[in-house]
């Protein structure tokens, strides 16, 4: 198993009993796969999903940008893609739904995976 997350990030995930895997692909992409995790009730066509966060070179000084989900989520009741979440991304043999949520407020030395997970949770709760 690949281990590239800083120890503080790994400890955060372990202390919260969040299921996770660190994946290093053959082309050196680094991804953190969380879950499956529960989704906000009644908002999507699924009750849980795996979350992929691509970890950039230079992390944690350089922030993760977007996140990705599997399965592909549709918003209820109209069964449509959430805004800025209709592009496919290949990673680790799967097709993931890219949620384009850019991070312009990252604070090097303070923020870590806990910040990104909070951003993911907020984006899923506020999906439009």
N, CA, C and O of each residue as an XYZ file, in Angstrom:
512
protein
N       0.841     -1.187      0.000
C       0.000      0.000      0.000
C       0.886      1.249      0.000
O       1.857      1.334      0.752
N       0.548      2.185     -0.828
C       1.277      3.443     -0.886
C       0.995      4.250      0.382
O      -0.109      4.202      0.925
N       1.986      4.979      0.840
C       1.781      5.908      1.946
C       2.482      7.208      1.594
O       3.711      7.285      1.621
N       1.715      8.211      1.268
C       2.276      9.498      0.879
C       1.665     10.651      1.659
O       2.167     11.773      1.599
N       0.592     10.390      2.389
C      -0.016     11.459      3.191
C       0.885     11.791      4.375
O       1.514     10.898      4.942
N       0.951     13.056      4.751
C       1.667     13.400      5.979
C       1.038     12.677      7.170
O      -0.155     12.374      7.162
N       1.840     12.408      8.178
C       1.348     11.642      9.332
C       0.166     12.334     10.011
O      -0.728     11.648     10.507
N       0.131     13.663     10.051
C      -0.991     14.368     10.683
C      -2.297     14.086      9.933
O      -3.351     13.965     10.556
N      -2.235     13.981      8.621
C      -3.438     13.691      7.833
C      -3.890     12.251      8.053
O      -5.080     11.986      8.221
N      -2.947     11.334      8.051
C      -3.280      9.930      8.279
C      -3.864      9.746      9.679
O      -4.839      9.017      9.860
N      -3.273     10.400     10.649
C      -3.763     10.316     12.032
C      -5.192     10.865     12.126
O      -6.035     10.273     12.799
N      -5.469     11.985     11.460
C      -6.811     12.566     11.445
C      -7.827     11.543     10.935
O      -8.875     11.350     11.550
N      -7.524     10.898      9.828
C      -8.432      9.905      9.234
C      -8.627      8.716     10.175
O      -9.748      8.247     10.374
N      -7.531      8.238     10.745
C      -7.601      7.070     11.639
C      -8.365      7.386     12.920
O      -9.158      6.565     13.380
N      -8.140      8.561     13.503
C      -8.823      8.932     14.751
C     -10.328      9.062     14.556
O     -11.095      8.867     15.498
N     -10.748      9.386     13.356
C     -12.174      9.513     13.056
C     -12.760      8.249     12.437
O     -13.918      8.231     12.020
N     -11.966      7.214     12.382
C     -12.379      5.915     11.827
C     -12.941      6.055     10.412
O     -13.879      5.351     10.039
N     -12.362      6.965      9.630
C     -12.779      7.120      8.237
C     -12.059      6.067      7.396
O     -10.830      6.001      7.404
N     -12.813      5.248      6.673
C     -12.157      4.257      5.820
C     -11.449      4.976      4.680
O     -12.044      5.823      4.013
N     -10.168      4.638      4.452
C      -9.415      5.293      3.392
C      -8.341      4.375      2.820
O      -7.879      3.425      3.451
N      -7.973      4.716      1.589
C      -6.866      4.046      0.901
C      -6.050      5.105      0.192
O      -6.603      6.030     -0.402
N      -4.748      4.973      0.253
C      -3.860      5.816     -0.524
C      -3.479      5.028     -1.776
O      -3.021      3.889     -1.681
N      -3.670      5.637     -2.952
C      -3.417      4.937     -4.213
C      -2.398      5.722     -5.013
O      -2.567      6.918     -5.254
N      -1.347      5.048     -5.419
C      -0.350      5.604     -6.316
C      -0.477      4.863     -7.633
O      -0.243      3.655     -7.685
N      -0.846      5.569     -8.708
C      -1.065      4.917     -9.994
C       0.259      4.731    -10.734
O       1.293      5.264    -10.331
N       0.204      3.973    -11.814
C       1.404      3.702    -12.606
C       1.982      4.972    -13.232
O       3.169      5.017    -13.553
N       1.151      6.006    -13.408
C       1.668      7.266    -13.956
C       1.919      8.297    -12.843
O       1.932      9.502    -13.096
N       2.117      7.816    -11.627
C       2.510      8.617    -10.455
C       1.456      9.590     -9.957
O       1.794     10.531     -9.238
N       0.192      9.400    -10.311
C      -0.867     10.191     -9.685
C      -1.105      9.639     -8.293
O      -1.099      8.425     -8.088
N      -1.315     10.530     -7.338
C      -1.586     10.122     -5.968
C      -3.020     10.468     -5.632
O      -3.456     11.603     -5.823
N      -3.745      9.495     -5.136
C      -5.131      9.725     -4.792
C      -5.473      9.146     -3.436
O      -5.006      8.068     -3.069
N      -6.284      9.866     -2.704
C      -6.839      9.395     -1.444
C      -8.287      9.027     -1.718
O      -9.080      9.866     -2.145
N      -8.630      7.758     -1.469
C     -10.001      7.298     -1.658
C     -10.612      7.075     -0.284
O     -10.105      6.294      0.522
N     -11.711      7.778     -0.034
C     -12.429      7.680      1.234
C     -13.705      6.885      1.040
O     -14.368      6.996      0.008
N     -14.043      6.088      2.031
C     -15.361      5.480      2.026
C     -15.422      4.035      1.630
O     -14.435      3.304      1.537
N     -16.703      3.677      1.398
C     -17.854      4.533      1.142
C     -18.304      5.294      2.387
O     -18.251      4.797      3.512
N     -18.752      6.528      2.128
C     -19.228      7.417      3.181
C     -20.697      7.744      2.941
O     -21.140      7.793      1.793
N     -21.463      7.971      4.019
C     -22.880      8.328      3.849
C     -23.016      9.701      3.200
O     -22.216     10.606      3.438
N     -24.044      9.829      2.380
C     -24.365     11.094      1.718
C     -25.548     11.748      2.419
O     -26.303     11.073      3.119
N     -25.720     13.061      2.238
C     -26.895     13.715      2.813
C     -28.184     13.011      2.370
O     -28.356     12.713      1.188
N     -29.062     12.755      3.297
C     -30.280     11.991      3.040
C     -31.216     12.747      2.097
O     -31.477     13.937      2.275
N     -31.711     12.025      1.093
C     -32.727     12.546      0.204
C     -32.264     13.493     -0.888
O     -33.093     14.010     -1.635
N     -30.953     13.738     -1.004
C     -30.478     14.676     -2.018
C     -30.035     14.015     -3.318
O     -30.078     14.638     -4.379
N     -29.610     12.759     -3.237
C     -29.012     12.100     -4.393
C     -29.645     10.736     -4.654
O     -30.426     10.222     -3.853
N     -29.283     10.173     -5.796
C     -29.770      8.869     -6.205
C     -29.011      7.726     -5.524
O     -29.207      6.564     -5.879
N     -28.163      8.032     -4.567
C     -27.415      7.016     -3.813
C     -27.349      7.472     -2.357
O     -27.447      8.662     -2.061
N     -27.182      6.515     -1.466
C     -27.112      6.860     -0.044
C     -25.675      6.955      0.461
O     -25.428      7.481      1.546
N     -24.720      6.439     -0.335
C     -23.312      6.517      0.034
C     -22.464      6.543     -1.226
O     -22.911      6.168     -2.311
N     -21.219      7.000     -1.052
C     -20.313      7.087     -2.193
C     -18.874      7.027     -1.710
O     -18.574      7.315     -0.551
N     -18.001      6.649     -2.618
C     -16.573      6.793     -2.379
C     -16.183      8.183     -2.866
O     -16.730      8.690     -3.845
N     -15.237      8.783     -2.173
C     -14.746     10.114     -2.511
C     -13.266      9.981     -2.860
O     -12.493      9.376     -2.117
N     -12.887     10.548     -3.986
C     -11.487     10.581     -4.417
C     -10.988     12.013     -4.308
O     -11.619     12.949     -4.798
N      -9.846     12.164     -3.658
C      -9.154     13.446     -3.602
C      -7.778     13.219     -4.192
O      -6.987     12.443     -3.656
N      -7.486     13.901     -5.304
C      -6.161     13.795     -5.903
C      -5.208     14.672     -5.106
O      -5.482     15.845     -4.855
N      -4.092     14.085     -4.717
C      -3.126     14.773     -3.862
C      -1.998     15.309     -4.742
O      -1.247     14.530     -5.328
N      -1.875     16.644     -4.837
C      -0.867     17.213     -5.729
C       0.550     17.109     -5.174
O       0.752     17.003     -3.964
N       1.511     17.141     -6.066
C       2.908     17.250     -5.652
C       3.041     18.550     -4.870
O       2.523     19.584     -5.293
N       3.722     18.508     -3.751
C       3.872     19.697     -2.919
C       2.858     19.793     -1.802
O       2.922     20.712     -0.986
N       1.893     18.831     -1.748
C       0.921     18.798     -0.657
C       1.678     18.537      0.639
O       2.578     17.697      0.626
N       1.385     19.184      1.736
C       0.224     20.004      2.049
C       0.398     21.503      1.787
O      -0.514     22.277      2.075
N       1.531     21.926      1.255
C       1.668     23.347      0.933
C       0.834     23.720     -0.289
O       0.369     24.854     -0.403
N       0.648     22.780     -1.189
C      -0.188     22.959     -2.378
C      -1.508     22.241     -2.105
O      -1.492     21.071     -1.724
N      -2.658     22.912     -2.290
C      -3.945     22.289     -1.926
C      -4.460     21.321     -2.980
O      -4.176     21.480     -4.167
N      -5.221     20.313     -2.543
C      -6.027     19.557     -3.492
C      -7.043     20.524     -4.093
O      -7.443     21.490     -3.444
N      -7.456     20.266     -5.322
C      -8.343     21.218     -5.980
C      -9.783     20.721     -5.972
O     -10.608     21.219     -5.206
N     -10.080     19.764     -6.800
C     -11.443     19.262     -6.924
C     -11.554     17.940     -6.174
O     -10.585     17.458     -5.587
N     -12.755     17.363     -6.203
C     -12.920     16.014     -5.685
C     -13.797     15.247     -6.653
O     -14.406     15.827     -7.552
N     -13.857     13.947     -6.465
C     -14.507     13.036     -7.398
C     -15.314     12.033     -6.596
O     -14.936     11.680     -5.479
N     -16.426     11.570     -7.158
C     -17.264     10.604     -6.457
C     -17.564      9.388     -7.329
O     -17.558      9.468     -8.557
N     -17.821      8.284     -6.682
C     -18.287      7.046     -7.300
C     -19.244      6.407     -6.313
O     -18.851      6.126     -5.181
N     -20.499      6.165     -6.708
C     -21.051      6.209     -8.050
C     -21.363      7.637     -8.501
O     -21.286      8.586     -7.721
N     -21.713      7.759     -9.771
C     -22.106      9.038    -10.351
C     -23.382      9.504     -9.663
O     -24.371      8.772     -9.635
N     -23.370     10.705     -9.111
C     -24.511     11.204     -8.358
C     -25.405     12.087     -9.209
O     -24.940     12.957     -9.945
N     -26.693     11.837     -9.087
C     -27.723     12.671     -9.694
C     -28.534     13.274     -8.559
O     -28.795     12.621     -7.549
N     -28.928     14.523     -8.736
C     -29.746     15.181     -7.719
C     -31.199     14.779     -7.874
O     -31.718     14.619     -8.978
N     -31.831     14.623     -6.729
C     -33.252     14.322     -6.702
C     -34.018     15.616     -6.487
O     -33.457     16.522     -5.870
N     -35.226     15.774     -6.933
C     -36.069     14.768     -7.570
C     -35.935     14.731     -9.094
O     -36.528     13.864     -9.735
N     -35.173     15.648     -9.686
C     -35.135     15.757    -11.148
C     -34.132     14.837    -11.829
O     -34.111     14.758    -13.058
N     -33.297     14.138    -11.059
C     -32.321     13.197    -11.600
C     -31.341     13.872    -12.565
O     -31.094     13.370    -13.662
N     -30.786     15.018    -12.144
C     -29.827     15.758    -12.958
C     -28.480     15.828    -12.250
O     -28.396     15.694    -11.029
N     -27.422     16.042    -13.043
C     -26.095     16.231    -12.457
C     -26.083     17.526    -11.646
O     -26.678     18.519    -12.064
N     -25.420     17.526    -10.506
C     -25.233     18.785     -9.787
C     -24.421     19.758    -10.657
O     -23.697     19.343    -11.562
N     -24.554     21.043    -10.368
C     -23.811     22.060    -11.102
C     -22.306     21.775    -11.027
O     -21.779     21.462     -9.959
N     -21.627     21.886    -12.168
C     -20.174     21.695    -12.279
C     -19.743     20.300    -11.811
O     -18.681     20.137    -11.210
N     -20.584     19.299    -12.095
C     -20.256     17.918    -11.720
C     -20.705     16.958    -12.816
O     -21.377     15.963    -12.544
N     -20.330     17.261    -14.052
C     -20.778     16.395    -15.148
C     -19.638     15.916    -16.042
O     -19.871     15.519    -17.184
N     -18.404     15.950    -15.527
C     -17.246     15.498    -16.294
C     -16.711     14.217    -15.653
O     -16.644     14.093    -14.430
N     -16.336     13.280    -16.503
C     -15.785     12.000    -16.026
C     -14.268     12.105    -15.865
O     -13.596     12.813    -16.616
N     -13.749     11.389    -14.875
C     -12.305     11.323    -14.609
C     -11.945      9.858    -14.380
O     -12.581      9.180    -13.573
N     -10.941      9.378    -15.078
C     -10.460      8.015    -14.873
C      -9.402      8.007    -13.778
O      -8.491      8.835    -13.771
N      -9.534      7.069    -12.860
C      -8.523      6.899    -11.813
C      -8.677      5.514    -11.218
O      -9.784      5.094    -10.880
N      -7.576      4.809    -11.092
C      -7.538      3.508    -10.432
C      -8.547      2.529    -11.037
O      -9.184      1.760    -10.317
N      -8.687      2.562    -12.371
C      -9.555      1.617    -13.061
C     -11.030      1.928    -12.996
O     -11.848      1.093    -13.383
N     -11.400      3.112    -12.516
C     -12.807      3.498    -12.392
C     -13.047      4.825    -13.100
O     -12.129      5.606    -13.346
N     -14.310      5.044    -13.413
C     -14.740      6.353    -13.892
C     -15.395      7.078    -12.732
O     -16.374      6.601    -12.157
N     -14.848      8.232    -12.396
C     -15.315      9.043    -11.275
C     -16.025     10.289    -11.807
O     -15.709     10.772    -12.894
N     -16.969     10.795    -11.048
C     -17.660     12.045    -11.371
C     -16.871     13.192    -10.739
O     -16.703     13.249     -9.521
N     -16.393     14.099    -11.583
C     -15.603     15.232    -11.092
C     -16.520     16.344    -10.594
O     -17.412     16.796    -11.312
N     -16.291     16.772     -9.375
C     -16.984     17.916     -8.788
C     -15.997     19.075     -8.814
O     -15.043     19.108     -8.036
N     -16.229     20.012     -9.700
C     -15.318     21.130     -9.895
C     -15.580     22.186     -8.817
O     -16.429     23.064     -8.970
N     -14.840     22.073     -7.753
C     -14.952     22.999     -6.626
C     -13.532     23.452     -6.295
O     -12.804     22.748     -5.596
N     -13.140     24.603     -6.785
C     -11.754     25.051     -6.651
C     -11.492     25.644     -5.276
O     -12.383     26.195     -4.629
N     -10.251     25.515     -4.856
C      -9.862     25.930     -3.515
C      -8.953     27.153     -3.601
O      -7.795     27.042     -4.003
N      -9.471     28.306     -3.228
C      -8.692     29.540     -3.274
C      -8.339     30.072     -1.892
O      -7.786     31.166     -1.776
N      -8.648     29.320     -0.847
C      -8.435     29.823      0.516
C      -7.513     28.934      1.338
O      -7.514     29.024      2.566
N      -6.732     28.085      0.698
C      -5.841     27.161      1.404
C      -4.764     27.931      2.154
O      -4.173     28.873      1.625
N      -4.516     27.520      3.390
C      -3.506     28.149      4.231
C      -2.374     27.153      4.497
O      -2.496     26.304      5.380
N      -1.266     27.250      3.734
C      -0.148     26.336      3.964
C       0.306     26.387      5.422
O       0.417     27.457      6.020
N       0.561     25.217      5.967
C       0.988     25.133      7.361
C      -0.158     25.004      8.344
O       0.065     24.638      9.498
N      -1.394     25.299      7.914
C      -2.562     25.166      8.790
C      -3.546     24.138      8.264
O      -4.085     23.330      9.020
N      -3.774     24.180      6.960
C      -4.783     23.297      6.376
C      -4.187     21.934      6.044
O      -2.983     21.785      5.835
N      -5.071     20.957      6.003
C      -4.688     19.587      5.681
C      -5.898     18.846      5.157
O      -6.864     19.462      4.705
N      -5.849     17.546      5.214
C      -6.942     16.747      4.652
C      -8.258     17.056      5.357
O      -9.323     16.928      4.753
N      -8.203     17.458      6.611
C      -9.411     17.835      7.357
C     -10.116     19.005      6.676
O     -11.345     19.061      6.667
N      -9.367     19.924      6.114
C      -9.950     21.071      5.415
C     -10.656     20.609      4.148
O     -11.770     21.038      3.848
N      -9.995     19.735      3.417
C     -10.573     19.248      2.162
C     -11.824     18.426      2.424
O     -12.804     18.547      1.688
N     -11.812     17.597      3.451
C     -12.997     16.791      3.772
C     -14.163     17.703      4.146
O     -15.299     17.432      3.759
N     -13.908     18.758      4.877
C     -14.973     19.713      5.223
C     -15.520     20.370      3.958
O     -16.729     20.572      3.842
N     -14.648     20.704      3.012
C     -15.092     21.290      1.746
C     -15.967     20.307      0.975
O     -16.973     20.699      0.385
N     -15.586     19.033      0.979
C     -16.385     17.998      0.294
C     -17.754     17.890      0.953
O     -18.778     17.892      0.269
N     -17.774     17.796      2.280
C     -19.060     17.687      3.004
C     -19.970     18.876      2.690
O     -21.165     18.701      2.453
N     -19.408     20.071      2.690
C     -20.194     21.278      2.403
C     -20.724     21.252      0.977
O     -21.894     21.555      0.744
N     -19.872     20.892      0.021
C     -20.297     20.839     -1.383
C     -21.427     19.842     -1.589
O     -22.358     20.106     -2.350
N     -21.352     18.703     -0.919
C     -22.402     17.698     -1.069
C     -23.715     18.180     -0.432
O     -24.788     17.958     -0.992
N     -23.639     18.829      0.719
C     -24.848     19.328      1.384
C     -25.509     20.467      0.597
O     -26.733     20.594      0.572
N     -24.670     21.291     -0.044
C     -25.180     22.482     -0.738
C     -25.331     22.286     -2.239
O     -25.531     23.260     -2.965
N     -25.240     21.067     -2.713
C     -25.288     20.805     -4.161
C     -26.535     21.395     -4.781
O     -27.633     21.295     -4.233
N     -26.342     22.023     -5.954
C     -27.464     22.598     -6.712
C     -27.374     22.162     -8.140
O     -28.221     22.533     -8.953
